[in-house]
């Protein structure tokens, strides 16, 4: 809803943050969870969570899916696909056809 005002929230870890959406994800916790290396480290949090939720944590696991299947995941954006293709190519892999 446009113009929705941000409200302060407190996560289960005690972090205080403002959100205007219904999303319950704490940005402080997400920043702490972000990997520092590997292909998941280059993705935005929603895309990373989408892959992790599907059990995809390595390029080899990612290569078992088609590009269309990955794009269908909630949280996966168009800008993530080139990054994923690049990560697959570095390992000599591609999306399933």
C-alpha positions in Angstrom: 0.0 0.0 0.0 1.6 3.3 -1.1 2.5 5.7 1.7 2.5 3.1 4.4 4.5 4.5 7.4 7.5 2.6 8.7 7.1 1.3 12.3 9.8 0.3 14.7 10.1 -3.5 15.3 12.2 -5.7 17.5 13.4 -9.1 16.3 13.8 -12.2 18.5 17.5 -11.2 18.8 16.7 -7.8 20.2 17.6 -5.7 17.2 15.5 -2.6 16.7 14.7 -1.7 13.0 12.1 0.2 11.0 9.9 -1.5 8.4 6.9 -0.3 6.3 6.2 -3.7 4.8 4.7 -6.9 6.3 8.0 -8.6 5.9 9.2 -10.0 9.2 12.9 -10.3 8.2 15.3 -8.3 10.4 17.8 -6.5 8.3 20.4 -6.6 11.1 20.1 -10.4 11.3 20.2 -10.8 7.5 23.4 -8.7 7.4 25.0 -11.0 10.0 23.9 -14.1 8.1 25.3 -13.0 4.8 28.1 -15.3 3.6 31.4 -13.6 3.0 32.5 -15.9 0.2 30.9 -18.2 -2.4 28.3 -17.5 -5.0 25.6 -16.7 -2.5 27.6 -13.8 -1.1 27.1 -11.8 -4.3 23.3 -12.1 -4.1 20.7 -9.8 -2.5 19.1 -11.3 0.7 15.8 -12.2 -0.9 17.4 -14.1 -3.8 19.8 -15.8 -1.3 17.0 -16.9 0.9 15.0 -18.2 -2.1 17.9 -20.5 -3.0 18.6 -21.6 0.5 14.9 -22.3 1.0 15.1 -24.7 -2.0 18.2 -26.3 -0.5 20.6 -24.8 -3.1 23.9 -23.9 -1.5 26.4 -24.8 -4.2 26.8 -24.2 -7.9 26.5 -27.9 -8.5 23.1 -28.0 -6.8 22.1 -24.9 -8.7 23.0 -26.6 -12.0 20.3 -29.2 -11.4 17.6 -26.5 -12.0 16.5 -24.7 -15.2 16.7 -20.9 -15.3 12.9 -20.8 -15.5 12.6 -22.8 -12.2 15.0 -20.5 -10.5 13.2 -17.3 -11.8 10.0 -18.7 -10.4 11.3 -18.7 -6.8 9.8 -16.0 -4.6 12.5 -13.4 -4.0 14.5 -14.1 -7.2 15.0 -11.0 -9.4 16.1 -10.6 -12.9 19.5 -9.1 -11.8 20.3 -12.3 -9.9 20.3 -14.5 -13.0 23.4 -13.0 -14.7 25.3 -13.4 -11.3 24.1 -17.0 -11.1 25.1 -17.8 -14.7 28.6 -16.3 -14.0 29.0 -18.4 -10.9 28.0 -21.5 -12.8 30.4 -20.7 -15.7 33.3 -20.3 -13.2 32.7 -23.9 -12.2 32.2 -25.1 -15.8 28.4 -25.6 -15.2 25.2 -24.2 -16.7 21.5 -24.3 -15.8 19.7 -27.5 -16.7 18.1 -27.3 -20.2 
